[in-house]
Amino acid sequence: MKASRQKSYADLKRKPLEFEEGNKVFLKVAPMKGIMRFGKKGKLSPRYVGPFEILERVGPVAYRLALPPEFSNVHVEDLPYVEEPLEILDRKDKVPRNRAIPLVKVLWRNHSSQEASWELESDMRAKFS
């Protein structure tokens, strides 16, 4: 209850962002790990690039931007990336409401052991058997 009350108070002051043609905005980017696309690599990769001029509004929250030519192939690159399991590190059963769900801890290729994840054993058998 407390969170919903706080949200209602905060929403009173909040208004949706709207931009006009000719305004300049920054574009939020999510760089893929290990791929240098927007400048620096790793932790220093930019989160936003720009500013870019808005050419037109194409939807309620969608805008067409004047992007530089070097951004023309950002979505075209063929970057096939398939996760492959390397080995099973551990097993455990999750038991919600008297029903055992077998889980396996999977070490993935191109990832460290800290990035190993718990997956359903049945899903792993179906995908990789």
N, CA, C and O atoms as a Tinker XYZ file with bonds, in Angstrom:
   516  protein
     1  N      0.820000   -1.207000    0.000000    73     2
     2  CA     0.000000    0.000000    0.000000    64     1     3
     3  C      0.858000    1.263000    0.000000    63     2     4     5
     4  O      0.556000    2.239000   -0.686000    81     3
     5  N      1.922000    1.219000    0.777000    73     3     6
     6  CA     2.753000    2.405000    0.894000    64     5     7
     7  C      3.365000    2.792000   -0.457000    63     6     8     9
     8  O      3.413000    3.970000   -0.808000    81     7
     9  N      3.834000    1.787000   -1.213000    73     7    10
    10  CA     4.469000    2.062000   -2.510000    64     9    11
    11  C      3.465000    2.645000   -3.494000    63    10    12    13
    12  O      3.803000    3.556000   -4.250000    81    11
    13  N      2.235000    2.134000   -3.497000    73    11    14
    14  CA     1.248000    2.654000   -4.443000    64    13    15
    15  C      0.865000    4.090000   -4.105000    63    14    16    17
    16  O      0.599000    4.893000   -5.000000    81    15
    17  N      0.838000    4.411000   -2.820000    73    15    18
    18  CA     0.548000    5.789000   -2.417000    64    17    19
    19  C      1.681000    6.707000   -2.868000    63    18    20    21
    20  O      1.441000    7.792000   -3.398000    81    19
    21  N      2.920000    6.258000   -2.650000    73    19    22
    22  CA     4.066000    7.062000   -3.073000    64    21    23
    23  C      4.070000    7.246000   -4.589000    63    22    24    25
    24  O      4.382000    8.329000   -5.085000    81    23
    25  N      3.721000    6.179000   -5.329000    73    23    26
    26  CA     3.677000    6.264000   -6.785000    64    25    27
    27  C      2.636000    7.284000   -7.241000    63    26    28    29
    28  O      2.885000    8.060000   -8.163000    81    27
    29  N      1.479000    7.282000   -6.598000    73    27    30
    30  CA     0.436000    8.224000   -7.011000    64    29    31
    31  C      0.873000    9.670000   -6.775000    63    30    32    33
    32  O      0.558000   10.551000   -7.575000    81    31
    33  N      1.598000    9.918000   -5.681000    73    31    34
    34  CA     2.108000   11.273000   -5.423000    64    33    35
    35  C      3.165000   11.659000   -6.464000    63    34    36    37
    36  O      3.169000   12.787000   -6.958000    81    35
    37  N      4.062000   10.721000   -6.797000    73    35    38
    38  CA     5.118000   11.010000   -7.763000    64    37    39
    39  C      4.535000   11.229000   -9.159000    63    38    40    41
    40  O      5.013000   12.083000   -9.905000    81    39
    41  N      3.498000   10.455000   -9.517000    73    39    42
    42  CA     2.897000   10.571000  -10.837000    64    41    43
    43  C      2.242000   11.929000  -11.072000    63    42    44    45
    44  O      2.127000   12.365000  -12.218000    81    43
    45  N      1.811000   12.603000  -10.009000    73    43    46
    46  CA     1.193000   13.921000  -10.156000    64    45    47
    47  C      2.173000   14.934000  -10.733000    63    46    48    49
    48  O      1.785000   15.833000  -11.480000    81    47
    49  N      3.457000   14.780000  -10.379000    73    47    50
    50  CA     4.478000   15.719000  -10.846000    64    49    51
    51  C      5.111000   15.291000  -12.164000    63    50    52    53
    52  O      5.805000   16.075000  -12.811000    81    51
    53  N      4.872000   14.055000  -12.553000    73    51    54
    54  CA     5.510000   13.495000  -13.747000    64    53    55
    55  C      4.704000   13.828000  -14.991000    63    54    56    57
    56  O      3.476000   13.743000  -14.979000    81    55
    57  N      5.384000   14.205000  -16.058000    73    55    58
    58  CA     4.686000   14.413000  -17.323000    64    57    59
    59  C      5.491000   13.727000  -18.419000    63    58    60    61
    60  O      6.719000   13.675000  -18.340000    81    59
    61  N      4.818000   13.201000  -19.441000    73    59    62
    62  CA     5.533000   12.480000  -20.501000    64    61    63
    63  C      6.434000   13.422000  -21.284000    63    62    64    65
    64  O      6.084000   14.576000  -21.532000    81    63
    65  N      7.613000   12.908000  -21.675000    73    63    66
    66  CA     8.533000   13.705000  -22.475000    64    65    67
    67  C      8.037000   13.777000  -23.907000    63    66    68    69
    68  O      7.732000   12.752000  -24.516000    81    67
    69  N      7.956000   14.965000  -24.435000    73    67    70
    70  CA     7.581000   15.138000  -25.832000    64    69    71
    71  C      8.569000   16.109000  -26.452000    63    70    72    73
    72  O      8.991000   17.082000  -25.827000    81    71
    73  N      8.929000   15.822000  -27.698000    73    71    74
    74  CA     9.905000   16.646000  -28.397000    64    73    75
    75  C      9.301000   17.164000  -29.694000    63    74    76    77
    76  O      8.328000   16.609000  -30.205000    81    75
    77  N      9.879000   18.218000  -30.211000    73    75    78
    78  CA     9.426000   18.831000  -31.466000    64    77    79
    79  C     10.479000   18.578000  -32.547000    63    78    80    81
    80  O     11.632000   18.270000  -32.245000    81    79
    81  N     10.070000   18.710000  -33.798000    73    79    82
    82  CA    11.034000   18.635000  -34.896000    64    81    83
    83  C     12.044000   19.755000  -34.729000    63    82    84    85
    84  O     11.689000   20.888000  -34.403000    81    83
    85  N     13.316000   19.419000  -34.959000    73    83    86
    86  CA    14.371000   20.413000  -34.806000    64    85    87
    87  C     15.057000   20.352000  -33.451000    63    86    88    89
    88  O     16.177000   20.844000  -33.314000    81    87
    89  N     14.411000   19.754000  -32.432000    73    87    90
    90  CA    15.065000   19.567000  -31.131000    64    89    91
    91  C     16.228000   18.603000  -31.283000    63    90    92    93
    92  O     16.260000   17.798000  -32.214000    81    91
    93  N     17.176000   18.686000  -30.374000    73    91    94
    94  CA    18.295000   17.747000  -30.373000    64    93    95
    95  C     18.157000   16.842000  -29.157000    63    94    96    97
    96  O     17.869000   17.298000  -28.051000    81    95
    97  N     18.370000   15.543000  -29.387000    73    95    98
    98  CA    18.234000   14.558000  -28.313000    64    97    99
    99  C     19.420000   13.607000  -28.334000    63    98   100   101
   100  O     20.095000   13.447000  -29.352000    81    99
   101  N     19.661000   12.973000  -27.174000    73    99   102
   102  CA    20.663000   11.922000  -27.093000    64   101   103
   103  C     19.972000   10.582000  -27.308000    63   102   104   105
   104  O     18.813000   10.412000  -26.930000    81   103
   105  N     20.677000    9.633000  -27.911000    73   103   106
   106  CA    20.148000    8.309000  -28.200000    64   105   107
   107  C     20.760000    7.322000  -27.222000    63   106   108   109
   108  O     21.983000    7.229000  -27.116000    81   107
   109  N     19.913000    6.578000  -26.502000    73   107   110
   110  CA    20.415000    5.591000  -25.544000    64   109   111
   111  C     20.841000    4.347000  -26.309000    63   110   112   113
   112  O     20.084000    3.824000  -27.127000    81   111
   113  N     22.048000    3.877000  -26.042000    73   111   114
   114  CA    22.556000    2.677000  -26.710000    64   113   115
   115  C     22.936000    1.653000  -25.652000    63   114   116   117
   116  O     23.325000    2.006000  -24.539000    81   115
   117  N     22.819000    0.389000  -26.012000    73   115   118
   118  CA    23.221000   -0.710000  -25.134000    64   117   119
   119  C     24.278000   -1.511000  -25.876000    63   118   120   121
   120  O     23.939000   -2.451000  -26.594000    81   119
   121  N     25.552000   -1.163000  -25.721000    73   119   122
   122  CA    26.592000   -1.843000  -26.470000    64   121   123
   123  C     26.695000   -3.315000  -26.081000    63   122   124   125
   124  O     26.591000   -3.663000  -24.905000    81   123
   125  N     26.898000   -4.177000  -27.078000    73   123   126
   126  CA    27.071000   -5.606000  -26.804000    64   125   127
   127  C     28.457000   -5.841000  -26.253000    63   126   128   129
   128  O     29.409000   -5.152000  -26.619000    81   127
   129  N     28.567000   -6.815000  -25.372000    73   127   130
   130  CA    29.834000   -7.117000  -24.722000    64   129   131
   131  C     30.878000   -7.540000  -25.757000    63   130   132   133
   132  O     30.636000   -8.429000  -26.573000    81   131
   133  N     32.032000   -6.892000  -25.711000    73   131   134
   134  CA    33.134000   -7.272000  -26.581000    64   133   135
   135  C     33.072000   -6.700000  -27.983000    63   134   136   137
   136  O     33.954000   -6.987000  -28.791000    81   135
   137  N     32.054000   -5.895000  -28.306000    73   135   138
   138  CA    31.950000   -5.340000  -29.649000    64   137   139
   139  C     32.060000   -3.828000  -29.557000    63   138   140   141
   140  O     31.236000   -3.167000  -28.924000    81   139
   141  N     33.097000   -3.289000  -30.204000    73   139   142
   142  CA    33.285000   -1.840000  -30.183000    64   141   143
   143  C     32.467000   -1.232000  -31.299000    63   142   144   145
   144  O     32.784000   -1.422000  -32.474000    81   143
   145  N     31.437000   -0.514000  -30.959000    73   143   146
   146  CA    30.594000    0.063000  -31.990000    64   145   147
   147  C     30.461000    1.570000  -31.817000    63   146   148   149
   148  O     30.401000    2.302000  -32.806000    81   147
   149  N     30.413000    2.038000  -30.589000    73   147   150
   150  CA    30.171000    3.468000  -30.338000    64   149   151
   151  C     31.355000    4.122000  -29.641000    63   150   152   153
   152  O     31.162000    5.027000  -28.829000    81   151
   153  N     32.571000    3.689000  -29.938000    73   151   154
   154  CA    33.711000    4.335000  -29.311000    64   153   155
   155  C     34.450000    3.411000  -28.376000    63   154   156   157
   156  O     34.907000    2.348000  -28.797000    81   155
   157  N     34.578000    3.786000  -27.124000    73   155   158
   158  CA    35.357000    3.031000  -26.163000    64   157   159
   159  C     34.744000    1.667000  -25.870000    63   158   160   161
   160  O     33.592000    1.405000  -26.215000    81   159
   161  N     35.530000    0.799000  -25.226000    73   159   162
   162  CA    35.106000   -0.584000  -25.001000    64   161   163
   163  C     34.970000   -0.862000  -23.511000    63   162   164   165
   164  O     35.684000   -0.270000  -22.702000    81   163
   165  N     34.057000   -1.762000  -23.142000    73   163   166
   166  CA    33.943000   -2.220000  -21.762000    64   165   167
   167  C     33.148000   -1.269000  -20.900000    63   166   168   169
   168  O     32.116000   -0.742000  -21.315000    81   167
   169  N     33.646000   -1.053000  -19.682000    73   167   170
   170  CA    32.923000   -0.204000  -18.734000    64   169   171
   171  C     32.818000    1.239000  -19.219000    63   170   172   173
   172  O     31.914000    1.974000  -18.822000    81   171
   173  N     33.738000    1.627000  -20.068000    73   171   174
   174  CA    33.752000    3.011000  -20.538000    64   173   175
   175  C     32.922000    3.215000  -21.797000    63   174   176   177
   176  O     32.920000    4.308000  -22.363000    81   175
   177  N     32.215000    2.175000  -22.245000    73   175   178
   178  CA    31.349000    2.322000  -23.413000    64   177   179
   179  C     30.284000    3.362000  -23.122000    63   178   180   181
   180  O     29.739000    3.401000  -22.019000    81   179
   181  N     29.982000    4.204000  -24.098000    73   179   182
   182  CA    28.975000    5.243000  -23.840000    64   181   183
   183  C     27.583000    4.649000  -23.687000    63   182   184   185
   184  O     27.232000    3.696000  -24.383000    81   183
   185  N     26.797000    5.201000  -22.790000    73   183   186
   186  CA    25.405000    4.785000  -22.613000    64   185   187
   187  C     24.481000    5.595000  -23.528000    63   186   188   189
   188  O     23.416000    5.131000  -23.932000    81   187
   189  N     24.916000    6.810000  -23.839000    73   187   190
   190  CA    24.145000    7.692000  -24.725000    64   189   191
   191  C     25.096000    8.232000  -25.775000    63   190   192   193
   192  O     26.265000    8.489000  -25.485000    81   191
   193  N     24.602000    8.408000  -26.996000    73   191   194
   194  CA    25.386000    9.039000  -28.058000    64   193   195
   195  C     24.560000   10.192000  -28.619000    63   194   196   197
   196  O     23.330000   10.182000  -28.558000    81   195
   197  N     25.240000   11.161000  -29.151000    73   195   198
   198  CA    24.495000   12.286000  -29.704000    64   197   199
   199  C     25.168000   13.590000  -29.361000    63   198   200   201
   200  O     26.334000   13.590000  -28.966000    81   199
   201  N     24.480000   14.689000  -29.497000    73   199   202
   202  CA    23.054000   14.878000  -29.772000    64   201   203
   203  C     22.732000   14.763000  -31.268000    63   202   204   205
   204  O     23.570000   15.044000  -32.125000    81   203
   205  N     21.494000   14.342000  -31.556000    73   203   206
   206  CA    21.005000   14.218000  -32.922000    64   205   207
   207  C     19.731000   15.027000  -33.071000    63   206   208   209
   208  O     18.936000   15.147000  -32.139000    81   207
   209  N     19.557000   15.576000  -34.254000    73   207   210
   210  CA    18.373000   16.399000  -34.513000    64   209   211
   211  C     17.178000   15.517000  -34.870000    63   210   212   213
   212  O     17.313000   14.529000  -35.591000    81   211
   213  N     16.006000   15.892000  -34.354000    73   211   214
   214  CA    14.770000   15.179000  -34.671000    64   213   215
   215  C     14.258000   15.677000  -36.015000    63   214   216   217
   216  O     14.049000   16.876000  -36.204000    81   215
   217  N     14.054000   14.738000  -36.959000    73   215   218
   218  CA    13.552000   15.104000  -38.285000    64   217   219
   219  C     12.034000   15.115000  -38.315000    63   218   220   221
   220  O     11.426000   16.032000  -38.866000    81   219
   221  N     11.409000   14.078000  -37.713000    73   219   222
   222  CA     9.947000   14.027000  -37.670000    64   221   223
   223  C      9.497000   13.089000  -36.568000    63   222   224   225
   224  O     10.256000   12.244000  -36.092000    81   223
   225  N      8.249000   13.258000  -36.176000    73   223   226
   226  CA     7.643000   12.381000  -35.182000    64   225   227
   227  C      6.877000   11.304000  -35.941000    63   226   228   229
   228  O      6.049000   11.617000  -36.796000    81   227
   229  N      7.150000   10.020000  -35.629000    73   227   230
   230  CA     6.506000    8.938000  -36.371000    64   229   231
   231  C      5.548000    8.126000  -35.506000    63   230   232   233
   232  O      4.899000    7.207000  -36.007000    81   231
   233  N      5.448000    8.442000  -34.238000    73   231   234
   234  CA     4.527000    7.749000  -33.336000    64   233   235
   235  C      4.427000    8.509000  -32.034000    63   234   236   237
   236  O      5.044000    9.563000  -31.883000    81   235
   237  N      3.659000    7.990000  -31.086000    73   235   238
   238  CA     3.494000    8.716000  -29.819000    64   237   239
   239  C      4.817000    8.927000  -29.070000    63   238   240   241
   240  O      5.015000    9.963000  -28.434000    81   239
   241  N      5.717000    7.944000  -29.148000    73   239   242
   242  CA     7.023000    8.090000  -28.507000    64   241   243
   243  C      8.155000    7.712000  -29.453000    63   242   244   245
   244  O      9.251000    7.375000  -29.003000    81   243
   245  N      7.903000    7.763000  -30.752000    73   243   246
   246  CA     8.917000    7.391000  -31.752000    64   245   247
   247  C      9.236000    8.592000  -32.632000    63   246   248   249
   248  O      8.349000    9.330000  -33.060000    81   247
   249  N     10.531000    8.766000  -32.890000    73   247   250
   250  CA    10.991000    9.905000  -33.678000    64   249   251
   251  C     11.997000    9.437000  -34.713000    63   250   252   253
   252  O     12.724000    8.473000  -34.474000    81   251
   253  N     12.051000   10.106000  -35.863000    73   251   254
   254  CA    13.077000    9.845000  -36.864000    64   253   255
   255  C     14.192000   10.853000  -36.618000    63   254   256   257
   256  O     13.953000   12.060000  -36.576000    81   255
   257  N     15.427000   10.339000  -36.454000    73   255   258
   258  CA    16.567000   11.195000  -36.138000    64   257   259
   259  C     17.505000   11.321000  -37.326000    63   258   260   261
   260  O     17.564000   10.437000  -38.180000    81   259
   261  N     18.227000   12.410000  -37.374000    73   259   262
   262  CA    19.265000   12.615000  -38.384000    64   261   263
   263  C     20.547000   11.980000  -37.842000    63   262   264   265
   264  O     21.298000   12.618000  -37.103000    81   263
   265  N     20.790000   10.729000  -38.212000    73   263   266
   266  CA    21.967000   10.005000  -37.730000    64   265   267
   267  C     23.111000   10.152000  -38.728000    63   266   268   269
   268  O     22.869000   10.291000  -39.926000    81   267
   269  N     24.353000   10.123000  -38.250000    73   267   270
   270  CA    25.499000   10.218000  -39.154000    64   269   271
   271  C     25.642000    8.936000  -39.991000    63   270   272   273
   272  O     25.120000    7.891000  -39.603000    81   271
   273  N     26.337000    9.003000  -41.125000    73   271   274
   274  CA    26.472000    7.840000  -42.010000    64   273   275
   275  C     27.103000    6.624000  -41.337000    63   274   276   277
   276  O     26.786000    5.494000  -41.710000    81   275
   277  N     27.986000    6.821000  -40.357000    73   275   278
   278  CA    28.641000    5.661000  -39.721000    64   277   279
   279  C     27.668000    4.817000  -38.908000    63   278   280   281
   280  O     28.013000    3.702000  -38.514000    81   279
   281  N     26.463000    5.315000  -38.646000    73   279   282
   282  CA    25.457000    4.532000  -37.929000    64   281   283
   283  C     24.563000    3.728000  -38.880000    63   282   284   285
   284  O     23.653000    3.030000  -38.433000    81   283
   285  N     24.819000    3.825000  -40.182000    73   283   286
   286  CA    23.918000    3.196000  -41.147000    64   285   287
   287  C     23.927000    1.681000  -41.086000    63   286   288   289
   288  O     22.947000    1.051000  -41.483000    81   287
   289  N     25.020000    1.067000  -40.593000    73   287   290
   290  CA    25.077000   -0.392000  -40.588000    64   289   291
   291  C     24.951000   -1.002000  -39.186000    63   290   292   293
   292  O     25.301000   -2.166000  -38.995000    81   291
   293  N     24.466000   -0.253000  -38.221000    73   291   294
   294  CA    24.392000   -0.758000  -36.849000    64   293   295
   295  C     23.479000   -1.971000  -36.754000    63   294   296   297
   296  O     23.817000   -2.923000  -36.051000    81   295
   297  N     22.332000   -1.976000  -37.435000    73   295   298
   298  CA    21.394000   -3.091000  -37.344000    64   297   299
   299  C     21.584000   -4.126000  -38.452000    63   298   300   301
   300  O     20.914000   -5.158000  -38.464000    81   299
   301  N     22.485000   -3.852000  -39.369000    73   299   302
   302  CA    22.641000   -4.734000  -40.527000    64   301   303
   303  C     23.693000   -5.807000  -40.280000    63   302   304   305
   304  O     23.642000   -6.882000  -40.878000    81   303
   305  N     24.635000   -5.521000  -39.412000    73   303   306
   306  CA    25.721000   -6.475000  -39.186000    64   305   307
   307  C     25.183000   -7.847000  -38.835000    63   306   308   309
   308  O     24.227000   -7.981000  -38.071000    81   307
   309  N     25.810000   -8.866000  -39.404000    73   307   310
   310  CA    25.414000  -10.231000  -39.100000    64   309   311
   311  C     26.275000  -10.704000  -37.936000    63   310   312   313
   312  O     27.440000  -11.056000  -38.118000    81   311
   313  N     25.697000  -10.711000  -36.747000    73   311   314
   314  CA    26.434000  -11.118000  -35.560000    64   313   315
   315  C     25.812000  -12.381000  -34.973000    63   314   316   317
   316  O     25.091000  -12.308000  -33.978000    81   315
   317  N     26.080000  -13.529000  -35.573000    73   315   318
   318  CA    25.490000  -14.749000  -35.007000    64   317   319
   319  C     26.134000  -15.063000  -33.667000    63   318   320   321
   320  O     27.359000  -15.106000  -33.551000    81   319
   321  N     25.314000  -15.278000  -32.675000    73   319   322
   322  CA    25.839000  -15.590000  -31.345000    64   321   323
   323  C     24.949000  -16.666000  -30.742000    63   322   324   325
   324  O     23.781000  -16.423000  -30.436000    81   323
   325  N     25.500000  -17.829000  -30.579000    73   323   326
   326  CA    24.746000  -18.949000  -30.040000    64   325   327
   327  C     25.375000  -19.366000  -28.727000    63   326   328   329
   328  O     26.572000  -19.644000  -28.658000    81   327
   329  N     24.562000  -19.407000  -27.690000    73   327   330
   330  CA    25.046000  -19.869000  -26.394000    64   329   331
   331  C     25.196000  -21.385000  -26.437000    63   330   332   333
   332  O     24.271000  -22.096000  -26.829000    81   331
   333  N     26.357000  -21.874000  -26.035000    73   331   334
   334  CA    26.593000  -23.317000  -25.996000    64   333   335
   335  C     27.006000  -23.716000  -24.593000    63   334   336   337
   336  O     27.891000  -23.091000  -24.011000    81   335
   337  N     26.378000  -24.754000  -24.034000    73   335   338
   338  CA    26.801000  -25.218000  -22.709000    64   337   339
   339  C     28.140000  -25.936000  -22.814000    63   338   340   341
   340  O     28.378000  -26.694000  -23.754000    81   339
   341  N     29.006000  -25.690000  -21.844000    73   339   342
   342  CA    30.323000  -26.308000  -21.835000    64   341   343
   343  C     30.337000  -27.507000  -20.892000    63   342   344   345
   344  O     30.806000  -28.588000  -21.247000    81   343
   345  N     29.808000  -27.294000  -19.669000    73   343   346
   346  CA    29.736000  -28.405000  -18.723000    64   345   347
   347  C     28.710000  -28.114000  -17.639000    63   346   348   349
   348  O     28.341000  -26.964000  -17.401000    81   347
   349  N     28.260000  -29.175000  -16.991000    73   347   350
   350  CA    27.333000  -29.066000  -15.861000    64   349   351
   351  C     28.184000  -28.990000  -14.594000    63   350   352   353
   352  O     28.964000  -29.899000  -14.312000    81   351
   353  N     28.034000  -27.911000  -13.834000    73   351   354
   354  CA    28.837000  -27.711000  -12.634000    64   353   355
   355  C     28.187000  -28.294000  -11.380000    63   354   356   357
   356  O     28.883000  -28.738000  -10.467000    81   355
   357  N     26.854000  -28.291000  -11.338000    73   355   358
   358  CA    26.167000  -28.699000  -10.113000    64   357   359
   359  C     24.735000  -29.091000  -10.454000    63   358   360   361
   360  O     24.220000  -28.748000  -11.518000    81   359
   361  N     24.102000  -29.811000   -9.537000    73   359   362
   362  CA    22.695000  -30.188000   -9.673000    64   361   363
   363  C     21.987000  -29.901000   -8.363000    63   362   364   365
   364  O     22.591000  -29.987000   -7.294000    81   363
   365  N     20.694000  -29.556000   -8.443000    73   363   366
   366  CA    19.888000  -29.415000   -7.234000    64   365   367
   367  C     18.420000  -29.531000   -7.608000    63   366   368   369
   368  O     18.044000  -29.354000   -8.767000    81   367
   369  N     17.605000  -29.827000   -6.622000    73   367   370
   370  CA    16.165000  -29.890000   -6.830000    64   369   371
   371  C     15.518000  -28.726000   -6.109000    63   370   372   373
   372  O     15.767000  -28.495000   -4.926000    81   371
   373  N     14.696000  -28.004000   -6.822000    73   371   374
   374  CA    13.891000  -26.940000   -6.216000    64   373   375
   375  C     12.551000  -27.578000   -5.865000    63   374   376   377
   376  O     11.940000  -28.236000   -6.706000    81   375
   377  N     12.089000  -27.388000   -4.630000    73   375   378
   378  CA    10.892000  -28.084000   -4.175000    64   377   379
   379  C      9.819000  -27.102000   -3.714000    63   378   380   381
   380  O      9.662000  -26.872000   -2.515000    81   379
   381  N      9.082000  -26.524000   -4.660000    73   379   382
   382  CA     7.932000  -25.718000   -4.259000    64   381   383
   383  C      6.690000  -26.604000   -4.178000    63   382   384   385
   384  O      6.390000  -27.332000   -5.125000    81   383
   385  N      5.981000  -26.555000   -3.084000    73   383   386
   386  CA     4.725000  -27.295000   -2.899000    64   385   387
   387  C      4.826000  -28.778000   -3.239000    63   386   388   389
   388  O      4.083000  -29.269000   -4.090000    81   387
   389  N      5.716000  -29.480000   -2.601000    73   387   390
   390  CA     5.836000  -30.949000   -2.696000    64   389   391
   391  C      6.079000  -31.471000   -4.112000    63   390   392   393
   392  O      5.684000  -32.593000   -4.429000    81   391
   393  N      6.716000  -30.683000   -4.957000    73   391   394
   394  CA     7.014000  -31.138000   -6.318000    64   393   395
   395  C      8.454000  -30.768000   -6.637000    63   394   396   397
   396  O      8.801000  -29.587000   -6.638000    81   395
   397  N      9.284000  -31.743000   -6.904000    73   395   398
   398  CA    10.705000  -31.485000   -7.159000    64   397   399
   399  C     10.918000  -31.053000   -8.604000    63   398   400   401
   400  O     10.430000  -31.695000   -9.534000    81   399
   401  N     11.652000  -29.959000   -8.782000    73   399   402
   402  CA    12.004000  -29.475000  -10.116000    64   401   403
   403  C     13.527000  -29.595000  -10.238000    63   402   404   405
   404  O     14.253000  -28.853000   -9.576000    81   403
   405  N     14.021000  -30.517000  -11.070000    73   403   406
   406  CA    15.477000  -30.700000  -11.190000    64   405   407
   407  C     16.118000  -29.547000  -11.967000    63   406   408   409
   408  O     15.690000  -29.205000  -13.069000    81   407
   409  N     17.158000  -28.958000  -11.362000    73   407   410
   410  CA    17.905000  -27.860000  -11.971000    64   409   411
   411  C     19.367000  -28.259000  -12.128000    63   410   412   413
   412  O     19.885000  -29.058000  -11.349000    81   411
   413  N     20.026000  -27.702000  -13.133000    73   411   414
   414  CA    21.458000  -27.913000  -13.320000    64   413   415
   415  C     22.134000  -26.549000  -13.460000    63   414   416   417
   416  O     21.579000  -25.625000  -14.055000    81   415
   417  N     23.333000  -26.440000  -12.906000    73   415   418
   418  CA    24.114000  -25.207000  -13.041000    64   417   419
   419  C     25.025000  -25.378000  -14.253000    63   418   420   421
   420  O     25.892000  -26.251000  -14.270000    81   419
   421  N     24.819000  -24.532000  -15.271000    73   419   422
   422  CA    25.485000  -24.696000  -16.559000    64   421   423
   423  C     26.587000  -23.657000  -16.724000    63   422   424   425
   424  O     26.371000  -22.461000  -16.531000    81   423
   425  N     27.777000  -24.143000  -17.086000    73   423   426
   426  CA    28.876000  -23.265000  -17.473000    64   425   427
   427  C     28.786000  -23.098000  -18.985000    63   426   428   429
   428  O     28.840000  -24.081000  -19.724000    81   427
   429  N     28.649000  -21.858000  -19.447000    73   427   430
   430  CA    28.469000  -21.572000  -20.867000    64   429   431
   431  C     29.799000  -21.255000  -21.524000    63   430   432   433
   432  O     30.698000  -20.696000  -20.896000    81   431
   433  N     29.916000  -21.619000  -22.797000    73   431   434
   434  CA    31.118000  -21.293000  -23.577000    64   433   435
   435  C     31.231000  -19.765000  -23.670000    63   434   436   437
   436  O     30.220000  -19.072000  -23.782000    81   435
   437  N     32.435000  -19.257000  -23.623000    73   435   438
   438  CA    32.732000  -17.817000  -23.693000    64   437   439
   439  C     32.242000  -17.043000  -22.475000    63   438   440   441
   440  O     32.094000  -15.823000  -22.546000    81   439
   441  N     31.984000  -17.731000  -21.345000    73   439   442
   442  CA    31.601000  -17.067000  -20.103000    64   441   443
   443  C     32.446000  -17.614000  -18.964000    63   442   444   445
   444  O     32.944000  -18.737000  -19.039000    81   443
   445  N     32.607000  -16.827000  -17.917000    73   443   446
   446  CA    33.367000  -17.281000  -16.756000    64   445   447
   447  C     32.476000  -18.128000  -15.854000    63   446   448   449
   448  O     31.261000  -18.180000  -16.040000    81   447
   449  N     33.090000  -18.787000  -14.879000    73   447   450
   450  CA    32.308000  -19.636000  -13.966000    64   449   451
   451  C     31.378000  -18.806000  -13.089000    63   450   452   453
   452  O     30.383000  -19.331000  -12.589000    81   451
   453  N     31.679000  -17.514000  -12.888000    73   451   454
   454  CA    30.780000  -16.644000  -12.123000    64   453   455
   455  C     29.488000  -16.380000  -12.888000    63   454   456   457
   456  O     28.468000  -16.051000  -12.283000    81   455
   457  N     29.522000  -16.519000  -14.203000    73   455   458
   458  CA    28.342000  -16.270000  -15.025000    64   457   459
   459  C     27.542000  -17.539000  -15.315000    63   458   460   461
   460  O     26.614000  -17.515000  -16.124000    81   459
   461  N     27.896000  -18.644000  -14.660000    73   459   462
   462  CA    27.137000  -19.883000  -14.828000    64   461   463
   463  C     25.715000  -19.652000  -14.313000    63   462   464   465
   464  O     25.505000  -18.884000  -13.374000    81   463
   465  N     24.751000  -20.317000  -14.929000    73   463   466
   466  CA    23.356000  -20.066000  -14.568000    64   465   467
   467  C     22.632000  -21.374000  -14.269000    63   466   468   469
   468  O     22.984000  -22.432000  -14.790000    81   467
   469  N     21.611000  -21.278000  -13.416000    73   467   470
   470  CA    20.768000  -22.423000  -13.093000    64   469   471
   471  C     19.681000  -22.527000  -14.154000    63   470   472   473
   472  O     18.964000  -21.559000  -14.410000    81   471
   473  N     19.558000  -23.692000  -14.769000    73   471   474
   474  CA    18.581000  -23.934000  -15.825000    64   473   475
   475  C     17.786000  -25.186000  -15.497000    63   474   476   477
   476  O     18.238000  -26.035000  -14.728000    81   475
   477  N     16.601000  -25.296000  -16.082000    73   475   478
   478  CA    15.805000  -26.514000  -15.922000    64   477   479
   479  C     16.505000  -27.661000  -16.645000    63   478   480   481
   480  O     16.895000  -27.531000  -17.805000    81   479
   481  N     16.658000  -28.774000  -15.952000    73   479   482
   482  CA    17.328000  -29.918000  -16.559000    64   481   483
   483  C     16.580000  -30.396000  -17.808000    63   482   484   485
   484  O     17.205000  -30.763000  -18.803000    81   483
   485  N     15.250000  -30.391000  -17.758000    73   483   486
   486  CA    14.460000  -30.838000  -18.905000    64   485   487
   487  C     14.685000  -29.955000  -20.127000    63   486   488   489
   488  O     14.754000  -30.455000  -21.250000    81   487
   489  N     14.800000  -28.636000  -19.912000    73   487   490
   490  CA    15.045000  -27.716000  -21.027000    64   489   491
   491  C     16.424000  -27.971000  -21.645000    63   490   492   493
   492  O     16.575000  -27.963000  -22.866000    81   491
   493  N     17.419000  -28.195000  -20.796000    73   491   494
   494  CA    18.777000  -28.437000  -21.280000    64   493   495
   495  C     18.843000  -29.736000  -22.079000    63   494   496   497
   496  O     19.520000  -29.806000  -23.105000    81   495
   497  N     18.138000  -30.763000  -21.605000    73   495   498
   498  CA    18.113000  -32.038000  -22.349000    64   497   499
   499  C     17.418000  -31.865000  -23.704000    63   498   500   501
   500  O     17.865000  -32.411000  -24.713000    81   499
   501  N     16.330000  -31.105000  -23.715000    73   499   502
   502  CA    15.582000  -30.906000  -24.958000    64   501   503
   503  C     16.392000  -30.116000  -25.985000    63   502   504   505
   504  O     16.374000  -30.443000  -27.172000    81   503
   505  N     17.094000  -29.089000  -25.539000    73   503   506
   506  CA    17.814000  -28.211000  -26.466000    64   505   507
   507  C     19.151000  -28.788000  -26.921000    63   506   508   509
   508  O     19.546000  -28.609000  -28.073000    81   507
   509  N     19.851000  -29.481000  -26.016000    73   507   510
   510  CA    21.244000  -29.829000  -26.294000    64   509   511
   511  C     21.534000  -31.324000  -26.256000    63   510   512   513
   512  O     22.696000  -31.708000  -26.122000    81   511
   513  N     20.535000  -32.172000  -26.367000    73   511   514
   514  CA    20.798000  -33.625000  -26.386000    64   513   515
   515  C     20.944000  -34.129000  -27.787000    63   514   516
   516  O     21.168000  -35.322000  -27.994000    81   515
